Amino acid sequence: MDVGIDRLGFYTPKKYIDIVELAEARDVDPNKFTIGIGQSKQAVPDVYQDAVTMAAEAADKVLDDDNRNDIGLVIVGTESSVDESKATSAFLMDLLDLPEDVRAFEIKEACYGATAGLQMAYNFVAMNPDKKALVIASDIARYGIKTPGEVTQGAGAVSMIVSQNPHILKLDNKSVYMSRNVGDFWRPTFSKTAFARGKYSNEIYVEFFTTLWKRFQEKYDMTAEDFDTMLFHIPYTKMGMKALRTLDGQIPAAHYDKLVEHYQKSIEFSRNVGNLYTGSLYLGLISYLVNGNVQPDEKLMLFSYGSGAVGEIYSAEVVAGFDKYLDSEFIKEELNNRQKISVPDYETIFSEELENAGITKLEDVHDKFYLSEIKESERLYKKVN
Ligand code: COA
């Protein structure tokens, strides 16, 4: 029985800043941000948005009356959750009209959370073929104004329905993983912004990739030429390239060039949205499926990395006819129809938040799901009808 991703959805906030304008405001050569880091635009979430509302937006795009009642497992991977106790998934139960007979919970391991969720979903569906799983990655990447990480911020969510006989991607149960206690990136519970040893995290990321890639090849007797495409966790678009570059000179040049060409297609959306943390790898998958010249039955390698740190390489196969199940034009249209805001306006939004006893005015809401109120420190959410 084939198990894998049957539907894929993506949401990013409707506001963004231009990275050249950010560079100018920070007195930095724009080429550093656009070429050295590899970003063009950065999503800016509104004050009424958070990991819950974005998860709801993304999941709403893949749920329908045919699949909703088949869902038996809901997992949200996030490192920007709003509550230390209540899982993001609990808020989604009524926002998305999910059936009550599901296991719904949240997973945290930095940018690796969604991959953990996806692998659990794979096992769940393999054991319960008549059921489906909903896996969501939702995050706001916040480093802080005028920090080195600011250029690598972003926000958004990716949703996946995992089922038997999937229409988009078959997972083939080939996987290697590793975990180690590493101080490359962390966000203590008191802090709304992350702390990062940026250059160290680059080194660990590349080291995890090379270690896992060697193990993957040994375990499955495969090489880079067995894969048409390699997808990477993309906190900023230059980062995956640092890992891919380790293959330059190690594999036939024509195949390396093909992998680079496909990588360029996989980063188009991230370049215009920024870091989705745990959704980044899956935004890369969507970007490749939408923008690449994808062949039926194409073999993909996916490298997932979460600081702290966990890494995993697994493989998958594109299902012929996947394009009928992915609304590429709608995704592109949503990205093109966003509103550019100025750097000072972004700085204002960045420092604003709904206070306890605060209520969001409906006329300020430009999305379907929103944080409507904070009452006795409890966050309450609503859907615009
Ligand atoms: N034109 C073109 N490229 C330029 C440039 C210019 N004018 N000026 C600098 N660059 C290049 C540098 O050569 C460097 O390239 P390299 O990484 O290939 O060596 C790149 O731009 C970044 O420059 P650097 O001086 O290293 O930037 P920085 O000290 O501001 O730090 C990060 C960059 C990514 C480390 C920082 O943004 C950060 O900490 N980000 C968050 C960490 C993160 O995302 N971690 C991932 C967790 S998985």
Residues whose N, C-alpha, C, O or C-beta is under 5 A from the ligand:
A	BS01	COA	D29 N31 K32 I35 G36 I37 P148 G149 T152 A196 G198 K199 S201 P235 S307
